[in-house]
């Protein structure tokens, strides 16, 4: 008995150390990305860009962003409806509180808070609520794969020639050139050579992405086909996928098998296969609305970006924020946005000012809305921040074991 307690204590300590390592790694990644972003800022050009920005486009961009969040609530309502009918507004409230927590708290605690909130408020099992949250993430990944595969194929070969240069920067450059007339020819030639090189590099990147479109489409089709096979033939398809896991180590294979059976059990709650298609459509709408928000916000800085380019920015940011990082995605979000805009020939000052504004409208309105919903729910910030995340894996494993038993029976 003493040895068993020691082993449990050691396992708990290992999990705690793993969490600390991930937290520290996330902070370091955010610091590095923030430094890479800030070190190239030309503060005078950045100030001019914000001074001349057309802030009228911020409101429609925020509205589109909140519509996408509300559609997330509609999708969650469809996922959880076989278990219990939950009002969309209640789910929207939990989603906004979860996003607020992700912006403020470490370790993406918001992903734990929202399913726990719904489980406690609606009197359903936490493992069941978590299963629906996992399904959400699966459909998010499928949506990204579909959009990325289509996007890479339809991206324009030529990068945008509309490099936004602020008027003040142009005047300063003209004054500098007037002082160095004898070197103007060399300076212009060097500038033209640099711009041409950047455009060539951007074109090469886009061509490489277009080649990857076929590979992305292949994996997207395989994922969607696998999803429907698991839904239509759970026992047969589950057995086949379970055999394919033989390449993994034994302990990892057991976890993957439990996750597979939990996922299959989650698919079986759909009484109509049409719901799967509807959830897929909603998932695409979420990402397309986010891309539309980016597309509209580009007009604030006169950035000539196509809708396909806006989709590319969303894909890059979605992949970047999946990394461990500090709360609020500081640094990682900014550098991902800047680099994705650079592919289309957007100048550095415009890309950086756009990245800062895009982060701000995704952070402050969402955080304020989440706090308002938290007040409406009669909860305190301290209360939700102390949800015991350590118990969640146990609850999920419990749900996986039960689903496996139900599937085999």
C-alpha positions in Angstrom: 0.0 0.0 0.0 2.8 2.4 0.9 4.5 1.6 -2.4 1.3 2.3 -4.3 0.9 5.7 -2.6 4.5 6.5 -3.5 3.9 5.6 -7.1 0.8 7.7 -7.3 2.6 10.6 -5.7 5.5 10.2 -8.2 3.0 10.1 -11.1 1.3 13.2 -9.9 4.7 15.0 -9.5 5.6 13.9 -13.0 2.4 15.5 -14.4 3.0 18.6 -12.4 6.5 18.9 -13.7 5.3 18.3 -17.3 2.8 21.1 -16.9 5.5 23.4 -15.5 7.8 22.5 -18.4 5.1 23.3 -21.0 4.3 26.5 -19.2 7.9 27.7 -19.2 8.3 26.5 -22.8 5.3 28.6 -23.8 6.6 31.7 -22.1 10.0 31.3 -23.8 8.4 30.8 -27.2 6.2 34.0 -26.7 9.3 36.0 -25.5 11.3 34.9 -28.6 8.5 35.6 -31.0 7.9 39.0 -29.4 11.5 39.9 -29.7 11.6 38.8 -33.4 8.5 41.0 -34.0 9.6 44.1 -32.0 13.2 44.2 -33.1 12.2 45.2 -36.7 9.6 47.8 -35.8 10.2 51.2 -37.2 8.4 53.2 -34.6 7.9 56.4 -36.6 6.4 54.4 -39.6 4.3 52.4 -37.2 2.9 55.6 -35.6 2.1 57.1 -39.0 0.4 53.8 -40.1 -1.9 54.0 -37.0 -2.5 57.7 -37.4 -3.6 57.3 -41.0 -5.6 54.0 -40.4 -9.3 53.9 -41.3 -10.8 52.7 -38.0 -14.3 52.5 -39.4 -13.5 49.0 -40.6 -12.8 47.7 -37.1 -16.5 47.5 -36.2 -17.6 45.2 -39.0 -14.4 43.1 -38.4 -15.4 42.6 -34.8 -19.0 41.8 -35.7 -17.8 39.1 -38.1 -15.6 37.6 -35.4 -18.4 37.4 -32.9 -20.7 35.9 -35.5 -18.1 33.1 -35.9 -18.1 32.6 -32.2 -21.9 32.3 -32.1 -21.8 29.7 -34.8 -19.4 27.8 -32.6 -22.1 27.8 -30.0 -24.6 26.5 -32.6 -22.2 23.7 -33.6 -21.7 22.8 -29.9 -25.5 22.7 -29.5 -25.7 20.2 -32.3 -22.9 18.1 -30.8 -24.4 18.0 -27.3 -28.1 17.7 -28.3 -28.2 13.9 -28.2 -27.2 14.1 -24.6 -29.3 17.1 -23.5 -30.9 20.0 -25.1 -28.9 23.1 -24.1 -29.8 26.7 -25.1 -27.3 28.2 -27.7 -27.0 31.3 -25.5 -25.7 29.3 -22.6 -23.2 27.6 -24.8 -22.2 30.9 -26.3 -21.7 32.3 -22.7 -19.4 29.3 -21.9 -17.4 29.7 -25.1 -16.8 33.4 -24.5 -15.8 32.8 -20.9 -13.4 30.1 -22.1 -11.9 32.4 -24.7 -11.5 35.1 -22.0 -9.7 32.6 -19.8 -7.4 31.6 -22.6 -6.5 35.3 -22.9 -5.7 35.7 -19.2 -4.9 32.4 -17.7 -2.0 30.0 -18.5 -2.1 26.5 -20.0 -5.2 27.2 -22.1 -7.3 26.7 -19.0 -10.3 28.1 -21.0 -10.5 24.8 -22.8 -11.1 23.1 -19.5 -13.4 25.8 -18.0 -16.1 25.8 -20.7 -17.0 22.1 -20.8 -16.8 21.9 -16.9 -19.1 24.9 -16.7 -21.7 23.3 -19.0 -21.4 20.0 -17.2 -22.0 21.5 -13.8 -24.8 23.9 -14.9 -26.7 21.3 -17.0 -26.1 18.4 -14.6 -24.4 16.2 -17.2 -21.2 14.1 -16.9 -17.9 16.0 -17.3 -16.6 13.2 -19.5 -19.5 13.6 -21.8 -19.1 17.4 -22.0 -15.4 16.9 -22.7 -16.2 14.4 -25.4 -18.2 17.1 -27.3 -15.4 19.6 -26.8 -12.9 17.1 -28.3 -15.3 16.6 -31.3 -15.3 20.4 -31.8 -11.5 20.4 -32.1 -11.6 17.4 -34.6 -14.0 19.3 -36.8 -11.9 22.5 -36.5 -8.9 20.5 -37.7 -10.9 19.1 -40.6 -12.1 22.6 -41.5 -8.5 23.9 -41.5 -7.4 21.0 -43.7 -10.2 21.6 -46.2 -9.6 25.3 -46.4 -5.8 25.0 -46.6 -6.0 22.4 -49.4 -8.4 24.6 -51.5 -6.5 27.8 -50.5 -3.1 26.6 -51.6 -4.5 25.6 -55.0 -6.3 28.9 -55.7 -3.6 31.3 -54.3 -2.5 33.8 -57.0 0.9 33.0 -58.4 1.9 36.7 -58.5 2.3 38.3 -55.1 0.5 41.6 -54.4 2.2 44.6 -56.1 0.3 47.0 -53.8 2.9 47.5 -51.2 1.5 50.1 -48.8 4.0 52.9 -48.2 2.9 55.7 -45.8 3.0 59.3 -47.0 5.3 60.3 -44.2 7.8 57.6 -45.0 7.8 58.7 -48.6 8.5 62.3 -47.7 11.3 61.3 -45.4 12.8 59.1 -48.1 12.5 62.0 -50.6 14.3 64.3 -48.2 17.1 61.8 -47.7 17.4 61.3 -51.5 17.7 65.1 -52.0 20.6 65.2 -49.6 22.4 62.5 -51.5 21.8 63.3 -55.1 25.1 61.9 -56.2 24.2 58.5 -54.8 20.5 58.5 -55.9 21.0 56.2 -58.8 22.8 53.6 -56.8 20.2 53.8 -54.0 17.3 53.4 -56.3 19.0 50.5 -58.1 19.6 48.8 -54.8 16.1 49.4 -53.6 14.6 48.0 -56.8 16.9 45.0 -56.6 15.8 44.3 -53.0 12.1 44.7 -53.9 12.5 42.4 -56.9 14.3 39.8 -54.8 11.5 39.9 -52.1 8.8 39.5 -54.8 10.7 36.6 -56.3 11.0 34.9 -52.9 7.3 35.4 -52.2 6.4 34.0 -55.6 8.5 30.9 -54.9 6.8 30.4 -51.5 3.4 30.6 -53.1 4.4 28.1 -55.8 5.6 25.7 -53.2 2.3 26.1 -51.3 0.4 25.3 -54.5 2.3 22.1 -54.8 1.4 21.1 -51.3 -2.3 21.6 -52.1 -2.6 18.1 -53.6 -1.1 16.6 -50.4 -3.3 18.6 -48.2 -6.4 17.6 -50.3 -5.4 14.0 -50.0 -5.1 14.0 -46.2 -8.4 16.0 -46.0 -10.2 13.5 -48.1 -8.7 10.6 -46.1 -9.8 12.3 -42.8 -13.4 12.9 -44.0 -13.7 9.4 -45.5 -12.3 7.9 -42.2 -14.8 10.0 -40.2 -17.8 8.6 -42.2 -16.5 5.0 -42.1 -16.1 5.2 -38.3 -19.7 6.6 -38.2 -21.2 4.0 -40.5 -19.2 0.9 -39.5 -17.9 1.6 -36.0 -16.9 -1.9 -35.1 -15.2 -2.8 -38.4 -13.5 0.5 -38.9 -12.5 0.7 -35.3 -10.8 -2.7 -35.5 -8.9 -1.7 -38.7 -7.7 1.6 -37.2 -6.8 -0.2 -34.0 -4.5 -2.6 -36.0 -2.9 0.4 -37.7 -1.7 1.6 -34.3 0.8 -1.3 -33.9 3.7 1.0 -34.9 3.4 3.0 -31.6 4.9 2.0 -28.3 2.6 -0.1 -26.0 1.8 2.6 -23.5 1.1 5.2 -26.2 -0.9 2.6 -28.2 -3.2 2.0 -25.2 -4.0 5.7 -24.9 -4.6 6.0 -28.6 -6.9 3.0 -28.5 -8.9 4.5 -25.6 -9.1 7.8 -27.5 -10.2 6.1 -30.7 -13.0 4.2 -28.9 -14.1 7.4 -27.1 -14.2 9.2 -30.5 -16.2 6.3 -32.1 -18.6 6.4 -29.2 -19.0 10.1 -29.7 -19.9 9.6 -33.3 -22.6 7.2 -32.4 -24.6 9.8 -30.6 -25.7 11.2 -33.9 -29.1 9.8 -34.8 -29.0 11.2 -38.3 -25.8 11.2 -40.4 -27.0 14.5 -41.9 -25.9 16.1 -38.6 -22.3 15.3 -39.4 -22.6 17.1 -42.7 -24.3 20.1 -41.0 -21.5 20.2 -38.3 -18.9 20.2 -41.2 -20.6 23.1 -42.9 -20.7 25.0 -39.6 -17.0 24.4 -39.1 -16.2 25.8 -42.6 -18.4 28.8 -41.9 -16.5 29.5 -38.7 -13.1 29.7 -40.5 -14.5 31.6 -43.5 -16.1 34.2 -41.2 -12.7 34.6 -39.4 -11.1 35.1 -42.8 -13.8 37.6 -43.7 -12.9 39.5 -40.6 -9.3 39.7 -41.7 -10.2 40.7 -45.2 -12.3 43.6 -43.9 -9.7 44.7 -41.5 -7.1 45.0 -44.3 -9.0 48.0 -45.5 -8.0 49.9 -42.4 -4.4 50.1 -43.7 -5.2 50.0 -47.4 -3.7 46.5 -47.7 -4.6 45.0 -51.0 -5.2 41.4 -49.9 -7.5 38.9 -51.7 -9.9 36.8 -49.7 -7.7 33.8 -50.5 -4.9 35.7 -48.8 -7.0 36.4 -45.8 -7.8 32.7 -45.6 -4.0 32.0 -45.7 -3.4 34.4 -42.8 -6.1 32.6 -40.7 -4.6 29.2 -41.5 -1.1 30.4 -40.5 -2.3 32.0 -37.3 -4.4 28.9 -36.4 -1.4 26.7 -36.8 0.9 29.1 -34.9 -1.4 29.5 -31.8 -1.5 25.7 -31.4 2.0 25.9 -30.0 2.7 26.3 -26.3 2.8 30.0 -25.5 2.0 32.7 -23.0 -1.7 33.7 -22.3 -3.2 35.8 -25.0 -1.0 34.3 -27.7 1.4 37.3 -27.4 4.3 37.3 -29.8 3.4 34.1 -31.6 0.2 35.6 -33.0 2.0 38.8 -34.1 4.9 37.1 -35.9 2.6 34.6 -37.6 0.5 37.4 -39.0 3.5 39.4 -40.1 5.2 36.5 -41.9 1.9 35.4 -43.6 1.4 38.9 -45.0 5.0 39.1 -46.1 4.3 36.3 -48.5 2.0 38.6 -50.4 4.5 41.4 -50.6 3.0 43.6 -47.8 5.6 46.0 -46.5 6.9 45.5 -43.0 5.3 48.5 -41.3 1.8 47.7 -42.7 2.1 44.1 -41.7 3.2 44.9 -38.2 0.6 47.5 -37.6 -2.1 45.2 -39.0 -0.8 42.3 -36.7 -1.1 44.6 -33.6 -4.6 45.8 -34.5 -5.8 42.3 -35.4 -4.5 40.9 -32.1 -6.1 43.8 -30.2 -9.6 43.3 -31.6 -9.3 39.6 -30.9 -8.2 40.2 -27.3 -10.0 43.1 -25.8 -13.6 42.7 -27.1 -13.5 39.0 -26.3 -12.0 39.4 -22.9 -14.5 42.1 -21.9 -17.4 40.0 -23.3 -16.2 37.0 -21.4 -16.0 38.9 -18.1 -19.5 40.3 -18.7 -20.8 36.8 -19.2 -18.9 35.6 -16.1 -20.7 38.3 -14.1 -24.0 37.3 -15.7 -23.5 33.7 -14.7 -22.9 34.7 -11.1 -19.3 33.3 -11.1 -16.1 34.9 -9.9 -12.8 34.9 -11.8 -11.1 33.2 -8.9 -13.7 30.4 -8.9 -13.2 29.4 -12.5 -9.4 29.7 -12.3 -9.3 27.0 -9.6 -11.1 24.3 -11.6 -9.1 21.2 -10.9 -7.5 20.4 -14.2 -5.7 17.4 -12.7 -9.0 15.5 -12.5 -10.0 16.0 -16.1 -7.8 13.3 -17.6 -9.2 10.8 -15.1 -12.8 11.8 -16.0 -11.9 11.5 -19.7 -10.3 8.1 -19.2 -13.4 7.0 -17.3 -15.5 8.1 -20.2 -13.2 6.3 -22.6 -13.4 3.0 -20.7 -17.1 3.2 -20.5 -17.4 3.9 -24.3 -15.1 1.0 -25.1 -17.3 -1.3 -23.0 -20.4 0.0 -24.7 -18.8 -0.4 -28.1 -17.7 -4.0 -27.5 -21.1 -4.9 -26.1 
